[in-house]
Amino acid sequence: MATPRAAALPGDHWLTLASWLFYAAILAGIMIPPEALMMTIPAGIGTVVSGVGIINALQMASAVLGTLPLVFVFLLAQRQIVEGVAGTGLK
């Protein structure tokens, strides 16, 4: 009778740990930008503060400017988006 094989070979946990650390370093570089020009739109809007506090008008204007590219892309691709959503329910 053959002995059952172990679930993980010796040394596999080091490969798993090394790959996890590699991808964590890449994601940290993406999610934590080193400079303000590389921030995502929500992170950039969160930095709109003054010495007194949050300026609501400036924050709302930043939010509108942040959504304009998404609205523009939606208007350009509206037909394809609607056809794709409508086609998902068909067999």
C-alpha positions as a printed Julia matrix, in Angstrom:
91×3 Matrix{Float64}:
   0.0    0.0     0.0
   1.38   3.4    -0.98
   1.84   6.08    1.61
  -0.29   9.18    1.12
   1.5   12.15   -0.38
   1.86  15.24    1.75
  -0.31  18.2     0.82
   2.7   20.46    0.41
   6.2   19.51   -0.56
   9.05  20.64    1.68
  10.05  24.16    0.78
   6.74  25.11   -0.85
   5.86  27.42    2.0
   8.95  29.54    1.22
   7.86  29.89   -2.39
   4.38  30.91   -1.26
   5.76  33.44    1.2
   8.17  34.9    -1.35
   5.46  35.3    -3.99
   3.08  36.86   -1.45
   5.75  39.36   -0.37
   6.52  40.16   -4.02
   2.89  40.91   -4.84
   2.4   42.81   -1.58
   5.33  45.05   -2.49
   3.87  45.7    -5.93
   0.43  46.47   -4.5
   1.91  48.74   -1.85
   3.64  50.69   -4.61
   0.35  51.06   -6.44
  -1.88  51.79   -3.45
   0.51  54.1    -1.6
   1.77  56.57   -4.21
   4.96  58.43   -3.31
   3.78  61.77   -4.66
   0.53  63.67   -4.95
   0.43  63.53   -8.77
   0.05  59.74   -8.66
  -2.89  59.66   -6.23
  -6.22  58.22   -7.21
  -9.18  60.59   -7.45
 -10.72  59.75   -4.03
  -7.33  60.02   -2.31
  -6.69  63.36   -4.0
 -10.09  64.71   -2.97
  -9.33  63.66    0.61
  -6.27  65.92    0.63
  -8.29  69.07   -0.15
  -8.04  70.74    3.23
  -6.84  74.1     4.45
  -5.39  75.29    7.72
  -8.9   75.98    9.01
 -10.48  72.72    7.92
 -12.16  71.14    4.94
 -13.35  73.57    2.29
 -16.64  72.04    1.15
 -16.96  74.02   -2.08
 -13.46  73.04   -3.2
 -14.06  69.42   -2.27
 -17.35  69.3    -4.21
 -15.74  70.95   -7.24
 -12.94  68.38   -7.1
 -15.5   65.58   -6.95
 -17.3   66.92  -10.02
 -14.04  67.26  -11.94
 -13.11  63.74  -10.88
 -16.32  62.24  -12.25
 -16.27  64.09  -15.58
 -13.91  61.61  -17.33
 -16.1   58.68  -16.24
 -19.24  60.4   -17.52
 -17.5   61.2   -20.81
 -16.4   57.58  -21.31
 -19.91  56.36  -20.46
 -21.48  58.72  -22.99
 -19.07  57.5   -25.68
 -19.67  53.8   -24.95
 -23.31  53.97  -23.85
 -24.65  51.83  -26.69
 -22.11  49.05  -26.08
 -22.71  49.1   -22.32
 -26.5   48.89  -22.69
 -26.25  46.1   -25.3
 -23.86  44.16  -23.07
 -26.1   44.44  -20.02
 -29.23  43.59  -22.01
 -27.53  40.6   -23.61
 -26.51  38.98  -20.33
 -30.06  37.81  -19.58
 -30.49  36.01  -22.91
 -29.83  32.29  -23.36
